Structure formats: structure tokens, C-alpha cells
Amino acid sequence: MISDLLLATIPVGFILIVSEILWRKKVVAGERARKFIHILAGVWMAFWPFYLPFEGIFILGCFALTVLVYSRMTKLFHAIYAVKRKTYGEIFYALAVIMCSYLGTEPWVFTVSLLLLALADGTAAVVGRFWGKTNQYYVFGKSCLRKSVAGTVTFIFLAYICVAIGWVIGGSSVFSENLVVALLLLPFGSALLENISPYGVDNLLTPLFATILLNSLI
């Protein structure tokens, strides 16, 4: 069990340290520094249930939440906060790990849910940041959320990739019997939540939506 916990946490710690070094050397900054952690650490954590029990993931999530709250107060990891916009995304990220592990039924459900957060949401933010300047739109008016067509299309495309991964690693029977969920509700519902959630709360709502939805089909 201890070796499994080390296997789970050491790569995440390595990603945090590397990101901090790259930030200090000004190799990466801003959204790129933040999403470097968001994507790489999240993809690794998505596969935790295949060698850790959900109880262990829950404990690690609580530990991560504690570290992130401390880091927010002390700026322990600068790369996490290297953005000008107001966001609590890293807190909601840890809460997503906690809630999805608490509600966990099948490893593949957790994997799909976390991949939607790490891969689809993280990459969509990067694409929107660098290739979405000419195709922006506003949610609830200009005083609220600003999104981009490039970012949203990227999210939906990668959501299908997440569904395909879930299909392969254990969810084939569920998805084949519920094609509307696999092809429409999960990808587009997740994209909708990502669009309408301010201050990084989509980091919690998107994977939680996926977990609850997929659990209901098992």
C-alpha cells in the first residue's frame, strides 16, 4: 500500500517541482505554467483507481486540498497562481478528486471524469488562450465569462477521446447501451458546464457531473 501511494504521489510532486523551476527560470509563465500542472498531473491521477483503492484516493485528495490551501496562503507553488484572472480552480480541482473518489463505483468512471477535467478542460483553456482571440464569445454578457469557439470545440473533441478511453478500459457495455449519453449528453453537457462556471468551479462540476451520470447507468 505504501509503495502504491508513493507511485501515485511522487510523479505529481515531480510535476509541481518542475513547474516551479520552469516558472522561476521564466521558461513558462501565466496560463501555460498553470495548465502544465493541470494537464500532466490530472492525466496521471485519472488512472489512480487501477492500483489504488478509492479510500486511498480520497485520503490523497484531502491531503492535496490541505497543501493547496496552504500554498494559496503562502504562494508555495508560484506556477499554480501565475494568472491574472480571479480563480479558485486548484481548490475545486482537489475537491473534484475527493468527491469523485467518494462517489467512485468503477475505476473507469473515475478515469473518464478526471480526464474530462485534466485533458479536455486543460487543453481547451490553452487552445482558447492562444488560438481563440479572433473567435471569442461571452456567456451571460460581456461582464461575465469570456470563451472561444476554438476552446469549446477542442473541449468537445477531447471529451469524445475521454469517452473512447473509458470505452476501452471498462465502460464498453455501459456506453454501447447508452449511446445518447456517450455521443451527446456527456460531451456536450460537460462542455456546457465548462462554459457557464465562473472562478474555476467547472473543475469540480464537470467531473462530478460525469461521475454522477455514469454511476446512474451502472
Secondary structure, DSSP 8 states (H G I E B T S, - for coil): -HHHHHHHHHHHHHHHHHHHHHHHTTSS-HHHHHHHHHHHHHHHHHTGGGTS-HHHHHHHHHHHHHHHHHHHHHTSSGGGG--SS---HHHHHHHHHHHHHHT--SHHHHHHHHHIIIIIIHHHHHHHHHH-TTSEEEESSTTSEEEEHHHHHHHHHHHHHHHHHHIIIIIHHHHHH-HHIIIIIHHHHHHHHHHH--TTTHHHHHHHHHHHHHHTT-
